[in-house]
C-alpha cells in the first residue's frame, strides 16, 4: 500500500481511510489487491473488499484470508 500510494510506510496507521485520506483510486486499489494476492498466494473477494475502509480493516481481512488459505487460525 505504501508503494502504490507513495506514502512512507511509517505514516500508515490502522485508522487511516485509504480512499479518502491516501487518495487511493480504483486503479490503485486493483494494483494493491493484485500485489497482495500474488505475494501471499491468496484470492481476495472483491465484494468483501467493497466494505473495507481503513488500512486496519484491509490488513485484518488479508490476514483472515491468508490464515484460511494457509491453514492458520
C-alpha positions in Angstrom: 0.0 0.0 0.0 2.8 2.4 0.8 4.4 1.8 -2.6 1.2 2.3 -4.6 0.0 5.4 -2.6 3.6 6.8 -2.4 3.2 7.4 1.3 6.1 6.5 3.7 5.2 3.2 5.4 5.9 4.8 8.8 3.0 7.2 8.2 0.4 4.4 7.5 -1.8 3.8 10.5 -4.6 1.4 11.1 -7.3 4.1 11.3 -6.4 5.9 8.0 -9.0 5.7 5.3 -7.1 4.7 2.2 -9.6 6.1 -0.3 -10.3 9.5 1.3 -7.0 10.2 3.2 -4.5 8.5 0.9 -6.3 9.2 -2.3 -6.3 5.5 -3.4 -8.4 5.3 -6.5 -9.9 2.2 -8.1 -6.9 1.5 -10.3 -4.5 1.8 -7.3 -6.8 -0.5 -5.3 -6.6 -3.1 -8.0 -2.9 -2.9 -8.0 -2.7 -3.2 -4.2 -5.1 -6.3 -4.3 -3.2 -7.9 -7.1 0.1 -7.5 -5.4 -1.2 -9.0 -2.1 -2.8 -11.9 -4.0 0.4 -12.6 -5.8 2.8 -12.2 -2.9 0.7 -14.1 -0.4 -0.8 -16.7 -2.8 -4.3 -15.8 -1.8 -7.5 -14.7 -3.6 -9.4 -11.8 -2.2 -13.2 -11.4 -2.6 -13.9 -8.1 -4.3 -17.4 -7.9 -2.7 -15.8 -8.2 0.8 -13.3 -5.5 -0.1 -16.1 -3.1 -1.0 -16.9 -2.6 2.7 -13.2 -2.2 3.8 -12.4 1.5 4.5 -9.3 1.7 6.6 -5.8 0.2 6.5 -6.5 -1.8 9.6 -9.7 -3.3 8.1 -7.7 -4.2 5.0 -4.9 -5.8 6.9 -7.3 -7.7 9.1 -9.2 -9.0 6.0 -6.0 -10.0 4.2 -4.7 -11.7 7.4 -8.0 -13.6 7.7 -7.9 -14.8 4.1 -4.3 -15.8 4.4 -5.0 -17.8 7.6 -7.9 -19.6 5.9 -5.9 -20.3 2.8 -2.8 -21.5 4.5 -4.4 -23.3 7.4 -3.5 -20.9 10.2 -6.1 -19.9 12.8 
